[in-house]
Amino acid sequence: MLHSMLARIRLISLWCAALVMLFALPLAADDVGSTSQPAVHPPAQPVDGPGGAKAAHASVITHTYGEGGTQYWVYEPDGPKPASAPVVIFIHGWCAWNPAIYGAWIDHIVKRGNIVIFPIYQATVLTSPHDFTANAIASIQDALRRLANEPGHVKPQLDHFAAVGHSVGGLLVANVAALAAESELPQIRAVMSTEPGKTTNGSGQPFVPLSDMKKIPATTLLLAVAGDNDRLVGKSDALRIFHESTTVAAENKNFVIVRSDSHGTPPLVANHLAPIAPDTTYNTSGAAAAFHPALRNPGVMIDALDYYGFWKLFDGLCDAAFYGTHREFALGDAPEQRYMGKWSDGTPVKELEVTVGGANGEQPTK
């Protein structure tokens, strides 16, 4: 018990240190930009398409239900309010239970026309990792019941069901996808596990359990995504999910590395916190807001790695799974998938590195 608690405290400390380091990056970038050379800036968000700024809805309706480890938030598209919509499960990283930490990404997904369910699978920092998956599944089950049965909600399209998660959440979305059938959940058609970790702690002992990935159905579209500068969880668990999901058809899954690029100012750094996209309009006003210094400067961490990387990949994956469109933006090592935009001087941003299913690629370390 003491060993497990110490391991959790150590991981929290590493997370906080990583936040502080990442928060300092824009200051360093400003110094670089003060030279006599013309500043070179990263690409802006594309106007439309996967990862683009174009939105089908102008506003978001917010609800929260439950308590403790089974609390969750529901975000529904509005302006106009649709009668029904696809459902996206968005699962946060370790202790990142304030939705504001991912608020801009949540906002992007909802305004594209999706319901987002955001489970809070941790009652406190000391919640056992062995309870995370069960807590998340309980929240999702309750959310779907409410959406389907309570008046006033946008009704869930259960045949259009997807999941995305970051860090510990990246492990949990893979677990939920594997356990969906036995948990009486709809099949998750599109799954993106973003910088997942960690299944082992610093001493190599089991930490967050990974379910049997062979239970993920063959028709699932699956992305396991790592950052090339992620020194907190690395890429081993992303590789595990990619390689162990042997039932998923080879053409339906990719392992993707998002690459850092320091050609211009500010640099694009694919570290463990790169998927964070703060928006304080999603702040829950809890202690977590002060816990994360990233929330003090919204917009700092929203960049081309989001627009052309994480957001584009997940948008394309959902479009492919739900409507049979935009597959080339998410799967198959196509130019559209690898493309990351251009710096302001016309230099292409370093492309995504893609390993397709069935390839003899890198294996996870033990």
C-alpha positions, 0 to 999 in steps of 0.5 A: 500500500505504501509503495503504491502511494509513493509511486502515485506521488512520484508520478504527480510530481513528474506531471507538475514538473513537466507542466512548469517546464512546458509553461516556460517554453514560450518565454524562451521562444520570445527571446529567440524571436528578438534577433534581427532575423525576420520571425518565422511563425508556425502555421495557423489553424486551417479554415476547414477540413479535419482540424480546421476552424469551421464549426457546424454549431456556435455554442455548447450546452454543459451538464455535470452528474455524479460524484467522486470517481464516477462524476462526469461532464456532458457537452452537447452542441447547440446553436443550432441544437440537433435532435441527435448527434454522435458521441465522443468519450474524452478521457483526461490524463492523471489528475487533469480532471478540470475540463478546462485543461483540454477545453479548446479541444473539447470545444472543437469536437462539440462544435463539429457536431458531437456530444462529448462525455468527459468522465472524472475517473479519479475521486482524489489523487489517491484513487487506485489505478485499478479503479480507473477503468471501472469508474470511467465505464460506470460514468459512460453507462450513466451518461448514455442512459441520461442522454437517451431518456431524459428530456431536453438532451441531444439524443446519442447516436449509438452507432456513431461512438468514438473515444479519445484519451490522453496520458492515463486517459489514453490507456483508459480509452483502449480499455473501454474499447476492449471492454465495451461489449461485456460492459453493454456499451456500443462498439467504439468505432474510432479510438485514438490513444494519445501519448498513453501511459503508464502501465508500469511505474518508475520501478517497473511494477504494474501501475495502470492495468491494460485490458486485453487489447485483442478484444477490440473489434476488427472493424474499429479504427485505431490510432496509437499516438506518441510524441517524439519528445515525450519524456514522461511516458515515452512510446512504449504503451502506445506501441503496446496498444498498437501491437496487442490489438491483433483483432483490429484489421491491419488497414484499420490501425496506425502507430503515429509519432508527432515530431517536434520542429524548432525551425521557427518561433515559437517552436513546436514541441511534441512533449507529453503535454502537447495535447493540452489545449486550455480554455478557461470557459470550461473551468470547473472552478475547482482546486485543479484550476490552480494546480495547472499553471497552463490554465493561467495563459490559455492559447500558449499550448494550442498550435500546429501540433494540435490543428494538424496533429492531434485534432486532425487525426481524431477528426479524420478518424471519426469522419472515416468511422461515421461517414466513410470520409476523410480516411486519408487524414487519419489512416494509411500513411497518406500525404494528407495524414502526414502533412503538418502545414508550413512555417510562415517562410514556406518550409514544411513542418516536420511530417508525422511518422506513421507505421501502418498495421501489419508492418514490422515496426518498432516493438514496445520495451519491457 
